[in-house]
Amino acid sequence: MKLVIATIKPFKLEEVREALTEIGVRGLMVTEIKGFGAQSGHTEIYRGAEYTVNFVPKVKLELVVSASMADQVVETISNTARTGKIGDGKIFVLDVAQAVRVRTGETNEDAL
């Protein structure tokens, strides 16, 4: 099993969710986050005062999938979330040692 962690632009969330559902992903977790990287921050003017925004809003997706499906999930997220502009996000893939469905006690692949 693989844990896929992706950070994407917030306005791409629904499009990415729909694309993942189409390839058979049955669930994911979404967290609103802020961060900075190559995009850094930017300046904005609010009520006539200029201020610097150091952290840019993003959305973090976390989903556990079978190892055989991980490459397809990464490709789907990458293709769907891409705008071609700086700040499109990152995707990380990690190994998962164990999964348990709390309600039924099913483990590993059965718990997905």
KEMAR-292502 format. One record per residue: chain; x negated, y negated, z of N, C-alpha, C in turn; residue in one letter. Coordinates in nm, 4 decimals, decimal comma, always signed. Each point is the difference from the previous one (the first is absolute). Last residue first. Layout:
N
<node unit="A" n_xx="X" n_yy="Y" n_zz="Z" ca_xx="X" ca_yy="Y" ca_zz="Z" c_xx="X" c_yy="Y" c_zz="Z" code="A"/>
...
***
This chain:
112
<node unit="A" n_xx="+0,8987" n_yy="+0,0693" n_zz="+0,2744" ca_xx="+0,0077" ca_yy="-0,1137" ca_zz="-0,0919" c_xx="+0,1371" c_yy="-0,0065" c_zz="-0,0617" code="L"/>
<node unit="A" n_xx="-0,1432" n_yy="+0,3515" n_zz="+0,2909" ca_xx="+0,0421" ca_yy="-0,1194" ca_zz="+0,0723" c_xx="+0,0140" c_yy="-0,1211" c_zz="-0,0914" code="A"/>
<node unit="A" n_xx="-0,1687" n_yy="+0,4247" n_zz="-0,1475" ca_xx="+0,1436" ca_yy="+0,0119" ca_zz="+0,0252" c_xx="+0,0541" c_yy="-0,1255" c_zz="+0,0694" code="D"/>
<node unit="A" n_xx="-0,4707" n_yy="+0,0456" n_zz="-0,0776" ca_xx="+0,0737" ca_yy="-0,0276" ca_zz="-0,1249" c_xx="+0,1513" c_yy="+0,0052" c_zz="+0,0210" code="E"/>
<node unit="A" n_xx="-0,2156" n_yy="-0,0041" n_zz="+0,4577" ca_xx="-0,0780" ca_yy="-0,0207" ca_zz="-0,1215" c_xx="+0,0876" c_yy="-0,0266" c_zz="-0,1218" code="N"/>
<node unit="A" n_xx="+0,2849" n_yy="+0,1938" n_zz="+0,3973" ca_xx="-0,1357" ca_yy="-0,0523" ca_zz="-0,0008" c_xx="-0,0560" c_yy="-0,0100" c_zz="-0,1408" code="T"/>
<node unit="A" n_xx="+0,4975" n_yy="+0,0102" n_zz="+0,3211" ca_xx="-0,0713" ca_yy="+0,0441" ca_zz="-0,1201" c_xx="-0,1383" c_yy="-0,0647" c_zz="-0,0026" code="E"/>
<node unit="A" n_xx="+0,3581" n_yy="-0,0757" n_zz="+0,3298" ca_xx="-0,1220" ca_yy="+0,0710" ca_zz="+0,0355" c_xx="-0,0757" c_yy="+0,0526" c_zz="-0,1207" code="G"/>
<node unit="A" n_xx="+0,4203" n_yy="-0,2802" n_zz="+0,0430" ca_xx="+0,0100" ca_yy="+0,1441" ca_zz="-0,0248" c_xx="-0,1211" c_yy="+0,0801" c_zz="+0,0446" code="T"/>
<node unit="A" n_xx="+0,0445" n_yy="-0,4908" n_zz="+0,0691" ca_xx="+0,1359" ca_yy="+0,0546" ca_zz="+0,0144" c_xx="+0,0028" c_yy="+0,1523" c_zz="-0,0078" code="R"/>
<node unit="A" n_xx="-0,4094" n_yy="-0,2511" n_zz="-0,0787" ca_xx="+0,0415" ca_yy="+0,0034" ca_zz="+0,1400" c_xx="+0,1339" c_yy="+0,0705" c_zz="+0,0168" code="V"/>
<node unit="A" n_xx="-0,3857" n_yy="+0,0851" n_zz="-0,3646" ca_xx="+0,1310" ca_yy="-0,0667" ca_zz="-0,0007" c_xx="+0,0574" c_yy="+0,0176" c_zz="+0,1398" code="R"/>
<node unit="A" n_xx="-0,5319" n_yy="-0,0011" n_zz="-0,1538" ca_xx="+0,1086" ca_yy="+0,0689" ca_zz="+0,0698" c_xx="+0,1267" c_yy="-0,0830" c_zz="-0,0141" code="V"/>
<node unit="A" n_xx="-0,5515" n_yy="+0,0742" n_zz="-0,2021" ca_xx="+0,1235" ca_yy="-0,0785" ca_zz="+0,0021" c_xx="+0,1073" c_yy="+0,0836" c_zz="+0,0679" code="A"/>
<node unit="A" n_xx="-0,5879" n_yy="-0,0259" n_zz="-0,0817" ca_xx="+0,1221" ca_yy="+0,0645" ca_zz="+0,0469" c_xx="+0,1166" c_yy="-0,0977" c_zz="-0,0089" code="Q"/>
<node unit="A" n_xx="-0,4450" n_yy="-0,0957" n_zz="-0,1753" ca_xx="-0,0243" ca_yy="+0,1321" ca_zz="+0,0574" c_xx="+0,1299" c_yy="+0,0721" c_zz="+0,0368" code="A"/>
<node unit="A" n_xx="-0,1430" n_yy="-0,3764" n_zz="-0,3886" ca_xx="+0,0875" ca_yy="+0,0154" ca_zz="+0,1164" c_xx="-0,0161" c_yy="+0,1426" c_zz="+0,0510" code="V"/>
<node unit="A" n_xx="-0,3097" n_yy="-0,3750" n_zz="-0,3207" ca_xx="+0,0479" ca_yy="+0,1352" ca_zz="+0,0280" c_xx="+0,0871" c_yy="-0,0013" c_zz="+0,1254" code="D"/>
<node unit="A" n_xx="-0,0479" n_yy="-0,4360" n_zz="-0,3291" ca_xx="-0,0669" ca_yy="+0,0712" ca_zz="+0,1083" c_xx="+0,0580" c_yy="+0,1394" c_zz="+0,0140" code="L"/>
<node unit="A" n_xx="-0,0283" n_yy="-0,4758" n_zz="-0,3407" ca_xx="+0,0528" ca_yy="+0,1362" ca_zz="+0,0124" c_xx="-0,0832" c_yy="+0,0732" c_zz="+0,1053" code="V"/>
<node unit="A" n_xx="+0,1325" n_yy="-0,5435" n_zz="-0,1833" ca_xx="-0,0920" ca_yy="+0,0915" ca_zz="+0,0672" c_xx="+0,0674" c_yy="+0,1360" c_zz="+0,0119" code="F"/>
<node unit="A" n_xx="+0,0435" n_yy="-0,5064" n_zz="-0,2847" ca_xx="+0,0590" ca_yy="+0,1299" ca_zz="+0,0334" c_xx="-0,1089" c_yy="+0,0865" c_zz="+0,0612" code="I"/>
<node unit="A" n_xx="+0,1250" n_yy="-0,5694" n_zz="-0,1022" ca_xx="-0,0938" ca_yy="+0,1121" ca_zz="+0,0093" c_xx="+0,0788" c_yy="+0,1261" c_zz="+0,0324" code="K"/>
<node unit="A" n_xx="+0,1101" n_yy="-0,5360" n_zz="-0,2320" ca_xx="+0,0001" ca_yy="+0,0939" ca_zz="+0,1116" c_xx="-0,1061" c_yy="+0,1064" c_zz="-0,0096" code="G"/>
<node unit="A" n_xx="+0,1161" n_yy="-0,4299" n_zz="-0,2548" ca_xx="+0,0976" ca_yy="+0,1052" ca_zz="-0,0281" c_xx="+0,0023" c_yy="+0,1075" c_zz="+0,1083" code="D"/>
<node unit="A" n_xx="-0,2782" n_yy="-0,4233" n_zz="-0,0626" ca_xx="+0,0888" ca_yy="+0,0244" ca_zz="+0,1124" c_xx="+0,1054" c_yy="+0,1063" c_zz="-0,0242" code="G"/>
<node unit="A" n_xx="-0,2012" n_yy="-0,2749" n_zz="-0,4144" ca_xx="-0,0695" ca_yy="+0,0302" ca_zz="+0,1242" c_xx="+0,1019" c_yy="+0,0190" c_zz="+0,1122" code="I"/>
<node unit="A" n_xx="+0,1777" n_yy="+0,1075" n_zz="-0,4850" ca_xx="-0,0554" ca_yy="-0,1166" ca_zz="+0,0680" c_xx="-0,0668" c_yy="+0,0446" c_zz="+0,1298" code="K"/>
<node unit="A" n_xx="+0,2504" n_yy="+0,2834" n_zz="-0,2995" ca_xx="-0,1169" ca_yy="-0,0461" ca_zz="-0,0735" c_xx="-0,0660" c_yy="-0,1215" c_zz="+0,0627" code="G"/>
<node unit="A" n_xx="+0,3767" n_yy="+0,2922" n_zz="+0,1416" ca_xx="+0,0404" ca_yy="-0,1223" ca_zz="-0,0705" c_xx="-0,1141" c_yy="-0,0514" c_zz="-0,0868" code="T"/>
<node unit="A" n_xx="+0,1615" n_yy="+0,4971" n_zz="+0,2636" ca_xx="-0,0985" ca_yy="-0,0842" ca_zz="-0,0691" c_xx="+0,0655" c_yy="-0,1207" c_zz="-0,0672" code="R"/>
<node unit="A" n_xx="+0,2161" n_yy="+0,3807" n_zz="+0,2371" ca_xx="-0,0308" ca_yy="-0,1189" ca_zz="+0,0804" c_xx="-0,0919" c_yy="-0,0981" c_zz="-0,0722" code="A"/>
<node unit="A" n_xx="+0,1290" n_yy="+0,4236" n_zz="-0,1998" ca_xx="+0,1215" ca_yy="-0,0770" ca_zz="+0,0282" c_xx="-0,0305" c_yy="-0,1299" c_zz="+0,0732" code="T"/>
<node unit="A" n_xx="-0,3490" n_yy="+0,3170" n_zz="-0,1046" ca_xx="+0,0592" ca_yy="-0,0520" ca_zz="-0,1234" c_xx="+0,1191" c_yy="-0,0910" c_zz="+0,0266" code="N"/>
<node unit="A" n_xx="-0,2112" n_yy="+0,2145" n_zz="+0,3708" ca_xx="-0,0936" ca_yy="-0,0887" ca_zz="-0,0682" c_xx="+0,0624" c_yy="-0,0642" c_zz="-0,1240" code="S"/>
<node unit="A" n_xx="+0,2414" n_yy="+0,3332" n_zz="+0,2361" ca_xx="-0,0087" ca_yy="-0,1245" ca_zz="+0,0769" c_xx="-0,0867" c_yy="-0,1009" c_zz="-0,0737" code="I"/>
<node unit="A" n_xx="+0,0232" n_yy="+0,4253" n_zz="-0,1928" ca_xx="+0,1303" ca_yy="-0,0670" ca_zz="-0,0052" c_xx="-0,0026" c_yy="-0,1329" c_zz="+0,0744" code="T"/>
<node unit="A" n_xx="-0,3816" n_yy="+0,2807" n_zz="+0,0206" ca_xx="+0,0163" ca_yy="-0,0556" ca_zz="-0,1344" c_xx="+0,1309" c_yy="-0,0785" c_zz="-0,0118" code="E"/>
<node unit="A" n_xx="-0,0786" n_yy="+0,2360" n_zz="+0,3989" ca_xx="-0,0947" ca_yy="-0,1110" ca_zz="-0,0126" c_xx="+0,0156" c_yy="-0,0689" c_zz="-0,1353" code="V"/>
<node unit="A" n_xx="+0,2495" n_yy="+0,3890" n_zz="+0,0693" ca_xx="+0,0499" ca_yy="-0,1071" ca_zz="+0,0857" c_xx="-0,0900" c_yy="-0,1224" c_zz="-0,0126" code="V"/>
<node unit="A" n_xx="-0,1355" n_yy="+0,3932" n_zz="-0,2152" ca_xx="+0,1159" ca_yy="-0,0568" ca_zz="-0,0692" c_xx="+0,0576" c_yy="-0,1176" c_zz="+0,0796" code="Q"/>
<node unit="A" n_xx="-0,3504" n_yy="+0,2498" n_zz="+0,1939" ca_xx="-0,0489" ca_yy="-0,0771" ca_zz="-0,1155" c_xx="+0,1137" c_yy="-0,0679" c_zz="-0,0747" code="D"/>
<node unit="A" n_xx="+0,1102" n_yy="+0,2911" n_zz="+0,3679" ca_xx="-0,0676" ca_yy="-0,1235" ca_zz="+0,0401" c_xx="-0,0458" c_yy="-0,0845" c_zz="-0,1189" code="A"/>
<node unit="A" n_xx="+0,2175" n_yy="+0,4560" n_zz="+0,0292" ca_xx="+0,0775" ca_yy="-0,1150" ca_zz="-0,0460" c_xx="-0,0726" c_yy="-0,1331" c_zz="+0,0215" code="M"/>
<node unit="A" n_xx="-0,1662" n_yy="+0,4330" n_zz="+0,1433" ca_xx="+0,0174" ca_yy="+0,0085" ca_zz="-0,1449" c_xx="+0,0724" c_yy="-0,1216" c_zz="-0,0574" code="S"/>
<node unit="A" n_xx="-0,0603" n_yy="+0,0580" n_zz="+0,4719" ca_xx="-0,1267" ca_yy="-0,0336" ca_zz="-0,0653" c_xx="+0,0143" c_yy="-0,0005" c_zz="-0,1517" code="A"/>
<node unit="A" n_xx="+0,4284" n_yy="-0,1143" n_zz="+0,2960" ca_xx="-0,0828" ca_yy="+0,1190" ca_zz="-0,0215" c_xx="-0,1247" c_yy="-0,0422" c_zz="-0,0766" code="S"/>
<node unit="A" n_xx="+0,2053" n_yy="-0,3818" n_zz="+0,2937" ca_xx="+0,0454" ca_yy="+0,0832" ca_zz="-0,1115" c_xx="-0,0880" c_yy="+0,1237" c_zz="-0,0083" code="V"/>
<node unit="A" n_xx="+0,1400" n_yy="-0,4714" n_zz="+0,3150" ca_xx="-0,0726" ca_yy="+0,1268" ca_zz="+0,0001" c_xx="+0,0623" c_yy="+0,0876" c_zz="-0,1079" code="V"/>
<node unit="A" n_xx="-0,0298" n_yy="-0,5656" n_zz="+0,0935" ca_xx="+0,0770" ca_yy="+0,1191" ca_zz="-0,0320" c_xx="-0,0906" c_yy="+0,1214" c_zz="-0,0012" code="L"/>
<node unit="A" n_xx="+0,0480" n_yy="-0,5787" n_zz="+0,0863" ca_xx="-0,0667" ca_yy="+0,1208" ca_zz="+0,0486" c_xx="+0,0886" c_yy="+0,1182" c_zz="-0,0344" code="E"/>
<node unit="A" n_xx="-0,0770" n_yy="-0,5668" n_zz="-0,1248" ca_xx="+0,0761" ca_yy="+0,1235" ca_zz="-0,0165" c_xx="-0,0836" c_yy="+0,1145" c_zz="+0,0550" code="L"/>
<node unit="A" n_xx="+0,0184" n_yy="-0,5697" n_zz="+0,0569" ca_xx="-0,0771" ca_yy="+0,1245" ca_zz="+0,0082" c_xx="+0,0956" c_yy="+0,1178" c_zz="-0,0108" code="K"/>
<node unit="A" n_xx="-0,0141" n_yy="-0,5510" n_zz="-0,1588" ca_xx="+0,0815" ca_yy="+0,1099" ca_zz="+0,0506" c_xx="-0,0882" c_yy="+0,1244" c_zz="-0,0008" code="V"/>
<node unit="A" n_xx="-0,1083" n_yy="-0,5655" n_zz="+0,0387" ca_xx="-0,0037" ca_yy="+0,1224" ca_zz="-0,0798" c_xx="+0,0997" c_yy="+0,0987" c_zz="+0,0598" code="K"/>
<node unit="A" n_xx="-0,1878" n_yy="-0,5631" n_zz="+0,0371" ca_xx="+0,0966" ca_yy="+0,1054" ca_zz="+0,0307" c_xx="-0,0097" c_yy="+0,1155" c_zz="-0,0996" code="P"/>
<node unit="A" n_xx="-0,4176" n_yy="-0,3176" n_zz="+0,1515" ca_xx="+0,1013" ca_yy="+0,0083" ca_zz="-0,1047" c_xx="+0,0977" c_yy="+0,1121" c_zz="+0,0351" code="V"/>
<node unit="A" n_xx="-0,3574" n_yy="-0,3477" n_zz="+0,2810" ca_xx="+0,0478" ca_yy="+0,1362" ca_zz="-0,0195" c_xx="+0,1168" c_yy="-0,0010" c_zz="-0,0978" code="F"/>
<node unit="A" n_xx="-0,2129" n_yy="-0,4091" n_zz="+0,1086" ca_xx="-0,1131" ca_yy="+0,0927" ca_zz="-0,0040" c_xx="+0,0422" c_yy="+0,1434" c_zz="-0,0283" code="N"/>
<node unit="A" n_xx="+0,1718" n_yy="-0,5204" n_zz="-0,0961" ca_xx="+0,0588" ca_yy="+0,1294" ca_zz="+0,0315" c_xx="-0,1124" c_yy="+0,1024" c_zz="-0,0149" code="V"/>
<node unit="A" n_xx="+0,0025" n_yy="-0,5612" n_zz="+0,0915" ca_xx="-0,0581" ca_yy="+0,1184" ca_zz="-0,0621" c_xx="+0,0709" c_yy="+0,1253" c_zz="+0,0477" code="T"/>
<node unit="A" n_xx="+0,1777" n_yy="-0,5381" n_zz="-0,0676" ca_xx="-0,0552" ca_yy="+0,0962" ca_zz="+0,0947" c_xx="-0,0468" c_yy="+0,1239" c_zz="-0,0757" code="Y"/>
<node unit="A" n_xx="+0,1995" n_yy="-0,5561" n_zz="-0,0439" ca_xx="-0,0656" ca_yy="+0,1133" ca_zz="-0,0641" c_xx="-0,0538" c_yy="+0,0943" c_zz="+0,1073" code="E"/>
<node unit="A" n_xx="+0,4332" n_yy="-0,3601" n_zz="-0,0029" ca_xx="-0,1293" ca_yy="+0,0350" ca_zz="+0,0597" c_xx="-0,0568" c_yy="+0,1230" c_zz="-0,0701" code="A"/>
<node unit="A" n_xx="+0,4373" n_yy="-0,1943" n_zz="-0,1025" ca_xx="-0,1024" ca_yy="-0,1006" ca_zz="-0,0249" c_xx="-0,1368" c_yy="+0,0300" c_zz="+0,0581" code="G"/>
<node unit="A" n_xx="+0,3754" n_yy="+0,3033" n_zz="+0,0310" ca_xx="+0,0425" ca_yy="-0,1282" ca_zz="+0,0569" c_xx="-0,1109" c_yy="-0,1034" c_zz="-0,0078" code="R"/>
<node unit="A" n_xx="-0,2015" n_yy="+0,4100" n_zz="-0,1506" ca_xx="+0,1281" ca_yy="+0,0156" ca_zz="+0,0678" c_xx="+0,0317" c_yy="-0,1308" c_zz="+0,0700" code="Y"/>
<node unit="A" n_xx="-0,3588" n_yy="+0,2506" n_zz="-0,3804" ca_xx="+0,0431" ca_yy="-0,1263" ca_zz="+0,0585" c_xx="+0,1403" c_yy="+0,0212" c_zz="+0,0561" code="I"/>
<node unit="A" n_xx="-0,4486" n_yy="+0,3462" n_zz="-0,0904" ca_xx="+0,1370" ca_yy="-0,0379" ca_zz="-0,0337" c_xx="+0,0295" c_yy="-0,1347" c_zz="+0,0643" code="E"/>
<node unit="A" n_xx="-0,4433" n_yy="+0,3631" n_zz="-0,1404" ca_xx="+0,0540" ca_yy="-0,1154" ca_zz="+0,0694" c_xx="+0,1406" c_yy="-0,0291" c_zz="-0,0508" code="T"/>
<node unit="A" n_xx="-0,2786" n_yy="+0,4883" n_zz="+0,0512" ca_xx="+0,0248" ca_yy="-0,1108" ca_zz="-0,0911" c_xx="+0,0543" c_yy="-0,1168" c_zz="+0,0808" code="H"/>
<node unit="A" n_xx="-0,3079" n_yy="+0,5017" n_zz="+0,0589" ca_xx="+0,1195" ca_yy="-0,0772" ca_zz="+0,0300" c_xx="+0,0212" c_yy="-0,1057" c_zz="-0,1068" code="G"/>
<node unit="A" n_xx="-0,2390" n_yy="+0,4717" n_zz="-0,1098" ca_xx="-0,0202" ca_yy="-0,0972" ca_zz="+0,1077" c_xx="+0,1300" c_yy="-0,0695" c_zz="+0,0326" code="S"/>
<node unit="A" n_xx="-0,1270" n_yy="+0,3574" n_zz="-0,3315" ca_xx="+0,0976" ca_yy="-0,1062" ca_zz="-0,0226" c_xx="-0,0212" c_yy="-0,1150" c_zz="+0,0985" code="Q"/>
<node unit="A" n_xx="-0,2473" n_yy="+0,4033" n_zz="+0,0298" ca_xx="-0,0509" ca_yy="-0,0829" ca_zz="-0,1088" c_xx="+0,0924" c_yy="-0,1185" c_zz="-0,0255" code="A"/>
<node unit="A" n_xx="+0,1357" n_yy="+0,1732" n_zz="+0,4290" ca_xx="-0,1065" ca_yy="+0,0722" ca_zz="-0,0686" c_xx="-0,0553" c_yy="-0,0924" c_zz="-0,1050" code="G"/>
<node unit="A" n_xx="+0,3869" n_yy="+0,0384" n_zz="+0,4459" ca_xx="-0,0758" ca_yy="-0,0763" ca_zz="-0,0970" c_xx="-0,1090" c_yy="+0,0881" c_zz="-0,0566" code="F"/>
<node unit="A" n_xx="+0,5260" n_yy="+0,0247" n_zz="+0,2738" ca_xx="-0,1402" ca_yy="+0,0341" ca_zz="-0,0125" c_xx="-0,0711" c_yy="-0,0938" c_zz="-0,0935" code="G"/>
<node unit="A" n_xx="+0,5000" n_yy="+0,1817" n_zz="+0,2683" ca_xx="-0,0730" ca_yy="-0,1135" ca_zz="-0,0556" c_xx="-0,1455" c_yy="+0,0410" c_zz="-0,0080" code="K"/>
<node unit="A" n_xx="+0,5103" n_yy="+0,2828" n_zz="+0,0089" ca_xx="-0,1300" ca_yy="-0,0319" ca_zz="+0,0572" c_xx="-0,0519" c_yy="-0,1306" c_zz="-0,0590" code="I"/>
<node unit="A" n_xx="+0,4542" n_yy="+0,3665" n_zz="+0,0550" ca_xx="-0,0406" ca_yy="-0,1313" ca_zz="-0,0481" c_xx="-0,1286" c_yy="-0,0369" c_zz="+0,0719" code="E"/>
<node unit="A" n_xx="+0,1837" n_yy="+0,5065" n_zz="-0,1119" ca_xx="-0,0315" ca_yy="-0,0967" ca_zz="+0,1037" c_xx="-0,0358" c_yy="-0,1316" c_zz="-0,0667" code="T"/>
<node unit="A" n_xx="+0,2353" n_yy="+0,5294" n_zz="-0,1001" ca_xx="-0,0358" ca_yy="-0,1327" ca_zz="-0,0498" c_xx="-0,0223" c_yy="-0,0927" c_zz="+0,1190" code="V"/>
<node unit="A" n_xx="+0,0327" n_yy="+0,5662" n_zz="-0,1538" ca_xx="+0,0100" ca_yy="-0,1003" ca_zz="+0,1053" c_xx="-0,0506" c_yy="-0,1318" c_zz="-0,0559" code="M"/>
<node unit="A" n_xx="+0,2399" n_yy="+0,4610" n_zz="-0,2411" ca_xx="-0,1205" ca_yy="-0,0784" ca_zz="+0,0230" c_xx="+0,0269" c_yy="-0,0994" c_zz="+0,1111" code="L"/>
<node unit="A" n_xx="+0,2185" n_yy="+0,4664" n_zz="-0,3122" ca_xx="-0,0003" ca_yy="-0,0946" ca_zz="+0,1109" c_xx="-0,1310" c_yy="-0,0752" c_zz="+0,0098" code="G"/>
<node unit="A" n_xx="+0,1146" n_yy="+0,3264" n_zz="-0,3461" ca_xx="+0,1248" ca_yy="+0,0023" ca_zz="+0,0759" c_xx="+0,0022" c_yy="-0,0973" c_zz="+0,1173" code="R"/>
<node unit="A" n_xx="-0,2254" n_yy="+0,0804" n_zz="-0,5256" ca_xx="-0,0367" ca_yy="-0,0357" ca_zz="+0,1374" c_xx="+0,1288" c_yy="-0,0164" c_zz="+0,0794" code="V"/>
<node unit="A" n_xx="-0,0292" n_yy="+0,1000" n_zz="-0,4860" ca_xx="+0,0294" ca_yy="+0,1017" ca_zz="+0,1006" c_xx="-0,0447" c_yy="-0,0297" c_zz="+0,1413" code="G"/>
<node unit="A" n_xx="-0,0035" n_yy="-0,2641" n_zz="-0,4308" ca_xx="-0,0960" ca_yy="+0,1108" ca_zz="-0,0112" c_xx="+0,0163" c_yy="+0,1026" c_zz="+0,1116" code="I"/>
<node unit="A" n_xx="+0,2818" n_yy="-0,3911" n_zz="-0,0206" ca_xx="+0,0125" ca_yy="+0,0693" ca_zz="-0,1288" c_xx="-0,0965" c_yy="+0,1172" c_zz="-0,0143" code="E"/>
<node unit="A" n_xx="-0,0254" n_yy="-0,2925" n_zz="+0,3761" ca_xx="+0,1179" ca_yy="+0,0857" ca_zz="+0,0092" c_xx="+0,0171" c_yy="+0,0821" c_zz="-0,1277" code="T"/>
<node unit="A" n_xx="-0,3344" n_yy="-0,3290" n_zz="+0,0070" ca_xx="-0,0376" ca_yy="+0,1145" ca_zz="+0,0835" c_xx="+0,1166" c_yy="+0,0981" c_zz="+0,0134" code="L"/>
<node unit="A" n_xx="+0,0788" n_yy="-0,4052" n_zz="-0,2269" ca_xx="-0,0913" ca_yy="+0,0839" ca_zz="-0,0786" c_xx="-0,0413" c_yy="+0,1242" c_zz="+0,0786" code="A"/>
<node unit="A" n_xx="+0,2625" n_yy="-0,3266" n_zz="+0,2216" ca_xx="+0,0780" ca_yy="+0,0674" ca_zz="-0,1040" c_xx="-0,0878" c_yy="+0,0947" c_zz="-0,0821" code="E"/>
<node unit="A" n_xx="-0,2126" n_yy="-0,2711" n_zz="+0,3212" ca_xx="+0,0855" ca_yy="+0,1007" ca_zz="+0,0651" c_xx="+0,0801" c_yy="+0,0778" c_zz="-0,1032" code="R"/>
<node unit="A" n_xx="-0,2545" n_yy="-0,3659" n_zz="-0,1522" ca_xx="-0,0861" ca_yy="+0,1128" ca_zz="+0,0360" c_xx="+0,0823" c_yy="+0,1109" c_zz="+0,0646" code="V"/>
<node unit="A" n_xx="+0,2234" n_yy="-0,4001" n_zz="-0,0959" ca_xx="-0,0401" ca_yy="+0,0640" ca_zz="-0,1258" c_xx="-0,0864" c_yy="+0,1238" c_zz="+0,0272" code="E"/>
<node unit="A" n_xx="+0,1203" n_yy="-0,2740" n_zz="+0,3635" ca_xx="+0,1153" ca_yy="+0,0748" ca_zz="-0,0497" c_xx="-0,0327" c_yy="+0,0744" c_zz="-0,1286" code="E"/>
<node unit="A" n_xx="-0,3451" n_yy="-0,2803" n_zz="+0,1942" ca_xx="+0,0413" ca_yy="+0,1118" ca_zz="+0,0851" c_xx="+0,1132" c_yy="+0,0827" c_zz="-0,0608" code="L"/>
<node unit="A" n_xx="-0,2423" n_yy="-0,4208" n_zz="-0,1477" ca_xx="-0,0103" ca_yy="+0,1250" ca_zz="-0,0768" c_xx="+0,0576" c_yy="+0,1199" c_zz="+0,0752" code="K"/>
<node unit="A" n_xx="-0,0467" n_yy="-0,4524" n_zz="+0,1781" ca_xx="+0,1049" ca_yy="+0,0001" ca_zz="-0,1021" c_xx="-0,0020" c_yy="+0,1248" c_zz="-0,0870" code="F"/>
<node unit="A" n_xx="-0,3364" n_yy="-0,0786" n_zz="+0,3526" ca_xx="+0,1361" ca_yy="+0,0275" ca_zz="+0,0483" c_xx="+0,1074" c_yy="+0,0082" c_zz="-0,1083" code="P"/>
<node unit="A" n_xx="-0,5153" n_yy="+0,1452" n_zz="-0,0807" ca_xx="+0,0695" ca_yy="-0,1279" ca_zz="+0,0127" c_xx="+0,1465" c_yy="+0,0284" c_zz="+0,0370" code="K"/>
<node unit="A" n_xx="-0,3545" n_yy="+0,3665" n_zz="+0,1550" ca_xx="+0,0479" ca_yy="-0,0582" ca_zz="-0,1254" c_xx="+0,0621" c_yy="-0,1366" c_zz="+0,0271" code="I"/>
<node unit="A" n_xx="-0,3043" n_yy="+0,4547" n_zz="+0,2114" ca_xx="+0,0423" ca_yy="-0,1365" ca_zz="+0,0269" c_xx="+0,0351" c_yy="-0,0626" c_zz="-0,1343" code="T"/>
<node unit="A" n_xx="-0,0336" n_yy="+0,5376" n_zz="+0,1986" ca_xx="-0,0106" ca_yy="-0,0996" ca_zz="-0,1063" c_xx="+0,0422" c_yy="-0,1364" c_zz="+0,0520" code="A"/>
<node unit="A" n_xx="-0,1343" n_yy="+0,5484" n_zz="+0,1350" ca_xx="+0,0246" ca_yy="-0,1314" ca_zz="+0,0583" c_xx="-0,0229" c_yy="-0,1016" c_zz="-0,1109" code="I"/>
<node unit="A" n_xx="+0,0810" n_yy="+0,5636" n_zz="+0,0673" ca_xx="-0,0275" ca_yy="-0,1083" ca_zz="-0,0936" c_xx="+0,0402" c_yy="-0,1297" c_zz="+0,0679" code="V"/>
<node unit="A" n_xx="-0,1300" n_yy="+0,5310" n_zz="+0,1455" ca_xx="+0,0624" ca_yy="-0,1239" ca_zz="+0,0429" c_xx="-0,0420" c_yy="-0,1077" c_zz="-0,0978" code="L"/>
<node unit="A" n_xx="+0,0336" n_yy="+0,5636" n_zz="-0,0590" ca_xx="-0,0741" ca_yy="-0,1252" ca_zz="-0,0093" c_xx="+0,0853" c_yy="-0,1150" c_zz="+0,0526" code="K"/>
<node unit="A" n_xx="-0,0591" n_yy="+0,5901" n_zz="+0,0123" ca_xx="+0,0838" ca_yy="-0,1176" ca_zz="+0,0000" c_xx="-0,0882" c_yy="-0,1238" c_zz="+0,0000" code="M"/>
***
